[in-house]
Amino acid sequence: MTLRVMTLNCWNVSEPFDERMRLVRAGIEALRPDAIGLQEIIVRRGGFDQAGVILEGLGYQRVFGPAFRWNETARLLPSDHPDGDAFGNTIASRWPISRTAVHALPGAETDERRSVLAALIETPAGTLPFFTTHLNWKPHDGPVRERQVAAVAEVVREMAREGRLPPILVGDLNAEPDSTEIRFLCGLASIDGRTIHLEDAWRRGGDRGPGFTWDNRNRFAAYSGERDRRIDYILVGPPDRNGRGAIASAQVAFTEPAGDVFASDHFGVVADVRL
């Protein structure tokens, strides 16, 4: 069987929110991914769940993992605080999610707080360890991201022991393919004497071009004046002897606007993985 995986940074509740979320939902309906990682998701104490706006009624089970919370006076709260609004990541699956975990990432001393959300998905081919994360965004935060990917790798290693299928990590990593952070995740560099080997779906199966996901064709990205680059990824554990985990194809998604409205300031990534 083939698993279709999707990742998208949803740009929280930035305007025009309703139009953007309609585009995200329509894209998911058209692409029909089986497992989804969404970043910059807002959940509010009054019951609002941004992922629900996107996914409700489409047949997905979903879980949310906060990176941080805040109260009505904008004071930051612990990520596990029972009250307060939250910013974080969502995993959605067509199949049951049997276990989840949220892990805070290093870098709390900066003005950003990040986490990785982990889930075990019970696919027809076996248990799939699936992860989504969102790393510090500033270009000079490479050393922080290096600590973050080292922590993510430990989470992946630990939960991968419980899966039958190669693990899949998706998200907005805010790092380019030749950075130490991405090279570490792909087994091409070490951090503190450690490494991990995941396959970059775009490198293996990208349909064409550089695969930019931060692209000045998108007016919501262009306002920042930053250069085009690839910073959103689907990373898959090496295929096993039966070929499970082999990357069949990858494409950049959510690249077309409705009028002048794009789904997000990022483009997404979609990959087909053999199981």
N, C-alpha and C positions, 0 to 999 in steps of 0.2 A: 504494500500500500504506500501511498504518498501522503505525507503530512504537509499542509500549507501553513507557514508561519508568517506572522506579520508583526511589525513594530512601528509605533508612531509616537512622537512627542506631541501631545495635544494642546500645548501652549496654554495651559490652565483655562481660565475663563475670559481671556482677552477677547475684546470685541472685534468684529461682530459675532458674538458667541453663538446665537441661534443658527445663523447661516452657516457658520463653520461646522457646528456639530451635525447639521443636516448633511454636509458634504462628507464628514467622517463616516457617518452611519451609511450613507449611500455607497461609499467606497467599500466598506466592509461587506455590504450586501452583494456588491458586484464581484469582489475578490473571493469571498467565501473562505476565509482562513479558518483553520482548525484550532490553532493556538495563537493567542494575541498577547503582546506586551504593550501597555500604554503608559506613558510617562506624563508628568505634570497634570495629574488628576486631582481635582478638588472634591472633598467630601465635607459637608457642613453639618453642624450640630442639629439643624432643623430638619434633616432628612434628605437634603440635596446630595446626589451622587452623580458626578459628571459622567462616570462610566455607565451609569444607568440610563442617562439621557442618550448615550450613543448606542447601547447594546440591548436595552430592554425589549423583549419580545422576539429577539433574533435567535434564541435557542442556545445561548451561552451560559455556562456557570462562570461566576467571576469572584475574585477575591481582591481586596485592597490592602496595601501595605504602606502606612504613613512614613514619611521622612521627617516631618515635624508637624506640630499642632500649635495653634494660637487661640487666645480668647478674644472677647469682644473689645478689649482695650489694646489688642495687637501684641500682648505679652506672649512670648514663646512659652510653650508647655512641653513637657516630655512627650515623646512620640507615642507612648502607651497610655497617656492621660485619657480618662474616659470621656471628658468633655472637650469642647473646643473644635474648631474647624481644622481640617487637615489637608496637607499637600503630599502627594506621593505617587505610587505606581499601582497599576492594576494588571492582573493576569486574567484572561478569559479563555475558556476552553469549551469545545463542543462535547467533551467527554468529562466524566466525573473528576473532580479534584479531591484527592484523598488526604492530602496533608499540606499545610502551608507554614511558612516561617518568615519573619521579617528581621533583618539584621541591620543595625545602624552601621554606617561606614565612617572611617576616619575623616577628619577635616572639620569637626565641630568648632574648632578654634577660628575658622574662617567665618564669613557671613553667610555661608551656605551649609545646609544639613542634608545629608543624602542617606539613602538606604538601598538595600537589595531585597527584593521579594522573591521567595522561592516557593515552588509548588511541585507536587507529584501528581501528574496527570495520568489517569488510567485509560490509555488508548487501546484500541482493539489489538495492537501489536505488542502491548506490554506497558509497563510503567515508565513514563517519560519524566525525568527531572528537568524542570523548566524554570528559568530565572529571568527577571527583568530588573534593570537598574538605570540610574540617571546620575552621572558624575558631575563634579564641579565644572563650571562652564568657562571660567576666565582662562585666556591663553597662557598666562604665566602660572597657572595652577598645576602645571605638569607634575611637580613633586607630590602634590596632594593626590592627584589622580593615580599616581604610581602606588601610593599607599592604599588607595581605594581599590584598585584592581587586584592588588595582592590579597586584600580582605575578601573580595568577591570570589577569587579563585579558591580560597579555603572553604567558602560556603558551597561552591559548586562541587568541589572534591567530596565534601562530607555527604551531601544529599545524593550525589551520583552513585554512591554505594548502595542506595536503596532502589535504584532504577534498573530496569532491564535494557533500556535503550540509551544511546549516547546522549549526554546532557545538551541542552540548548540554552544559550544566554543571548538575550536581546536587549537593546536599549539605546538611549542617547548617551554615548560615552564621551562626547565633547573632545575627542582626540582624533587626529588624522591617522591614516594607515601606517605611516612611517614613524609614528611616535613610539616612545618606549612603552607606553601603556598598552597599545594595541599589539605591538610586537611581542610583549610579554604574554598576552592572552593567546597569541598564535604560536607560542613555543619558539620564538625567534630572539628572545632576550630574557634575561633573568633579573629578578629583584630580590635582594637579600639572599642570593643563592638558590632561589626557587623559581619555577616556571610552571606553566600549564599549556597544554596543546589543544586548542580549539581551531576549527577551520572557519575562515572568513567566507561567508556564503557569496559575497559579491566577487571576491577573488576567484572562487571556484566556479561560479555559475552566472555571473553578471551578464545581462543581455547585451550591453554595449556602453561605451563611454566611461567617464570617470566615476559615475555613480554618486555625484554630489547630492547630499541631502540638506545642506545649507547652501542655498542657491539664490543668486540675485535676480533670477527670473521671477522669484516669488517676492512680491512687494512687501510682505510682512517680514522677510529677511533682509531685504535691500536697505531698509531704513537704517540699519545698524552700521552700514559701511564696511562690514567684514567681507573677506574674500570668500569665494565659493570653495566648499570643501566637503569631504565625506566624513561624517561624524556619528552616524547612526548605523547600527550593525545587527546582523544575525550571525552568531558564532555557534558552531556545532561541533560536538565531540567527534573525534576521528571515527570513521565507519568501522563496524565490527567485521568479523570474518564473513558474515552473511550479507554485507553491504548495507546494513541498517545504519543510517546516519549520512549516507552519501548525498551530496547536494546536487540536485538535478537542474535547478535554475534559480535565478534571482533577478529581481527587478526593483527599480525605484517606483514608488507609488504615491498617489495623491499629488501629482504634479500639475494637474489641470484645474484652473479656476472656474468658478461660475461667475461670469462677468469679471469683476476684479477681485473676487473673494477666493482665497485659498483655504484649504481645510486647516492649515496650521502655518506657523513660520518655518517649520521643518517639512521636508518630504519624508515619506515612510519607506520601509523596505519590506518586500515580500519574497519568500523563498520556498521552494518545494524540496522537501527532504524525504528520501526513501526510507521507509520503515519495513 
